[in-house]
Amino acid sequence: MSSPAPPSPPEAPVPTVPTDVRYRDCAAAREAGAAPLHRGEPGCRDAMDRDADGIACED
Protein backbone atom coordinates (compact mmCIF):
# COMPACT_ATOMS: atom_id res chain seq x y z
CA MET A 1 0.00 0.00 0.00
CA SER A 2 1.50 3.35 -0.96
CA SER A 3 1.39 6.38 1.26
CA PRO A 4 -0.56 9.44 0.14
CA ALA A 5 1.33 12.24 -1.59
CA PRO A 6 2.44 15.03 0.71
CA PRO A 7 0.32 18.16 0.53
CA SER A 8 1.61 20.75 -1.89
CA PRO A 9 2.75 24.06 -0.44
CA PRO A 10 0.31 26.94 -0.75
CA GLU A 11 0.80 29.11 -3.81
CA ALA A 12 2.28 32.53 -3.21
CA PRO A 13 -0.14 35.33 -3.97
CA VAL A 14 0.45 37.06 -7.28
CA PRO A 15 1.17 40.73 -6.70
CA THR A 16 -1.24 43.03 -8.46
CA VAL A 17 -0.23 46.23 -10.17
CA PRO A 18 -2.71 49.05 -9.88
CA THR A 19 -4.03 50.04 -13.29
CA ASP A 20 -4.93 53.57 -12.22
CA VAL A 21 -1.42 54.66 -11.21
CA ARG A 22 -0.23 58.02 -12.54
CA TYR A 23 3.21 59.49 -12.03
CA ARG A 24 3.70 63.26 -11.99
CA ASP A 25 6.94 62.88 -13.93
CA CYS A 26 9.85 60.53 -14.50
CA ALA A 27 11.42 61.49 -11.18
CA ALA A 28 8.28 60.26 -9.43
CA ALA A 29 8.29 57.03 -11.48
CA ARG A 30 11.94 56.43 -10.57
CA GLU A 31 11.28 57.15 -6.90
CA ALA A 32 8.50 54.55 -6.96
CA GLY A 33 10.85 52.03 -8.60
CA ALA A 34 8.68 51.88 -11.71
CA ALA A 35 11.03 53.37 -14.32
CA PRO A 36 11.58 52.67 -17.08
CA LEU A 37 7.97 52.42 -18.16
CA HIS A 38 6.90 50.72 -21.38
CA ARG A 39 4.00 51.75 -23.59
CA GLY A 40 0.82 50.11 -22.30
CA GLU A 41 2.06 49.73 -18.73
CA PRO A 42 0.15 51.47 -15.94
CA GLY A 43 1.50 54.97 -15.40
CA CYS A 44 3.13 55.31 -18.81
CA ARG A 45 2.15 58.42 -20.78
CA ASP A 46 3.35 59.69 -24.15
CA ALA A 47 4.49 62.95 -22.49
CA MET A 48 7.04 60.94 -20.48
CA ASP A 49 8.51 59.26 -23.59
CA ARG A 50 10.69 62.05 -25.00
CA ASP A 51 12.09 60.08 -27.95
CA ALA A 52 8.78 58.29 -28.76
CA ASP A 53 10.38 54.83 -28.74
CA GLY A 54 7.75 53.28 -26.47
CA ILE A 55 9.94 53.42 -23.36
CA ALA A 56 9.42 56.30 -20.96
CA CYS A 57 11.87 57.50 -18.32
CA GLU A 58 14.72 55.38 -19.63
CA ASP A 59 17.44 57.91 -18.92
C-alpha positions in Angstrom: 0.0 0.0 0.0 1.5 3.4 -1.0 1.4 6.4 1.3 -0.6 9.4 0.1 1.3 12.2 -1.6 2.4 15.0 0.7 0.3 18.2 0.5 1.6 20.8 -1.9 2.8 24.1 -0.4 0.3 26.9 -0.8 0.8 29.1 -3.8 2.3 32.5 -3.2 -0.1 35.3 -4.0 0.4 37.1 -7.3 1.2 40.7 -6.7 -1.2 43.0 -8.5 -0.2 46.2 -10.2 -2.7 49.1 -9.9 -4.0 50.0 -13.3 -4.9 53.6 -12.2 -1.4 54.7 -11.2 -0.2 58.0 -12.5 3.2 59.5 -12.0 3.7 63.3 -12.0 6.9 62.9 -13.9 9.9 60.5 -14.5 11.4 61.5 -11.2 8.3 60.3 -9.4 8.3 57.0 -11.5 11.9 56.4 -10.6 11.3 57.1 -6.9 8.5 54.6 -7.0 10.9 52.0 -8.6 8.7 51.9 -11.7 11.0 53.4 -14.3 11.6 52.7 -17.1 8.0 52.4 -18.2 6.9 50.7 -21.4 4.0 51.8 -23.6 0.8 50.1 -22.3 2.1 49.7 -18.7 0.2 51.5 -15.9 1.5 55.0 -15.4 3.1 55.3 -18.8 2.2 58.4 -20.8 3.3 59.7 -24.1 4.5 62.9 -22.5 7.0 60.9 -20.5 8.5 59.3 -23.6 10.7 62.1 -25.0 12.1 60.1 -27.9 8.8 58.3 -28.8 10.4 54.8 -28.7 7.7 53.3 -26.5 9.9 53.4 -23.4 9.4 56.3 -21.0 11.9 57.5 -18.3 14.7 55.4 -19.6 17.4 57.9 -18.9 
